[in-house]
Amino acid sequence: MTNDVITKKYILKPGVHQFVPSSAAIHNNENLSDEEAVWYLQRYPHIEALFAPQPPKVGVIIQSKNTRKSMTNEDSNKGGSK
């Protein structure tokens, strides 16, 4: 198991964070594994706000100029009530 921030699923916002009420703020990206993050999130759902949002894992959507279709006047008259 790697603790590399690039490959981690759960990334904390910058700083040191407190997860458990009345405990010390000791958690950061260097000392928190994904497995531990899941465990804490199950028990303390309020800490979700301490994690940075993750981009989707599906890739990048690229829109090509060739995929657009221009609408003609004839097309704009279709589908409406007459």
N, C-alpha and C positions, 0 to 999 in steps of 0.2 A: 504494500500500500504506500503510495507516494503522498506526500503532504505538500506537493507543488501547487501553488496558488493557481497556476494556469490550468491544471487538470482537475481541480477540486470542483465539486458540484455546489457546495455551500461556501460562499465568500462573505465574510463579515465586513461591515462598513469600517472605515479606518478608526483606530483607537482600541482601547481595552474595554470589554463589555462584561456586565454582570448578568448572569442568566437566572440564578436562583435568588429569590428574595432573601435579604439579610446575609448574603454571602459577598465575598470580595469580588471586585471586577478583575478577573484574571484571564478571560478568554480573548484570543486574537487569532489571526489566520495562521500563525506559526505553531500554535499549540492545540489547534482544534481540527480533528479529522472529520471526514464526511459522516462516518458512523456515529461519532459522538454528537455531531450536529443533529442528526436524525433523532437520536435518543432524547436530547434536550428539547427539540421542537415538539416531540410527542407529549412530553410532560409539561412543558411551559410554552404553549402556543403564542403567548404574547411576545416572545422574543423574535418572532419572524421579522419584525420591523428593524432588527439589528443587522439583518443580512442585506447585502446589496442585490438588486435585481439582476437576474442572469439573462443574457440574450438567448433567443431560441436556438436550439441545436440543429435545426434543419438546413441551414445554409442561407445564402443570399439570393433574393429574388431580383433578377435583372430584367428590366423592361426594354425591349428593343423597339426602335422606331417602326420597324417593319410589321410589328404585331398590332399596331393600331389601325382601325378602320374608320375612315371618315364617313360621316352621314350626309347623304345627299338630300335634297328637298323631297324627292320621291320616297326615301326611307322614312322621313320624319312624319309622313302622312299615314304610315302603317300603324295598326294597333289601336287607334283611337276610335271613338264612336262617331258615326256619320249621320 
